[in-house]
Amino acid sequence: MQCNADGAALMSVMRRHVVLALLAFAATAAALDVQAAELTFDLQLQEGRVPESMRLIRVKQGDVVTLRWTVDQPMLLHLHGYDIEWRVQPGIAGSVTFTARLTGRFPVHAHTVVRANDHAREDSPLVYVEVYPR
């Protein structure tokens, strides 16, 4: 009879440790989610350029990032690395929202829409999005 009582006590202790480990894991995951921010960056593109103070966007992994653009000509914007494209038109604020899951430095290019044959021309990067590990 002693073995069964010892086995039951051991199982009870093991269950308690598993529950505590799961609670610790859940608390850690929740803490990481709490640290993630929702960030919006207002960017203005005039004559093919973004002001110097807006050319570098720094965020942390897990942040929800919105890039809101105003432009002076129609264009297709492309966030490389995330392979996200969106169109913007003059007079209408265009935006894109994404979760910064990948770390690194990612350029945003403007692909100027050429109406004659409806293709796009890529210029040098307008801004860089830098995503740092959390």
C-alpha positions, 0 to 999 in steps of 0.5 A: 500500500505504501507504493500507491500512496507514494506514487499518488503523491509524486503524481500530485507534485508533478502535476503541480510543477507542470501547472506552475510551468504553464502559468509561468509560460503564459505570463511571459507570453502575456508580458511580451504582448503587453510590450508590443506597441501600436505605432503610426508614422505619418510620411509626406512624399513631395517631388519624390522625396521624404523629409530627412527626419522621416527617412528612418523608422525604428520599431521593435519586433511584435509592434503593429506598425502603420505607415500613413502616406500623403503623396503628390503623385500616384504611386505604388509603394513597396515594403521589401522583406515583407513583400507588402505593396499598396497604392496611394493617390494625391489628396488621399492619405494612404496607409498600410498596417503590418506586424513587425515580425521580421527583424532587420532593415527594410526599404520602402520603395516608390514604384512610380506608375507610368500610364503609357504601358501601366508598368512601374519604375523603382526609385531609390528607397524613400525610407527604411523600417528598422525592426529590432528584436524585443 
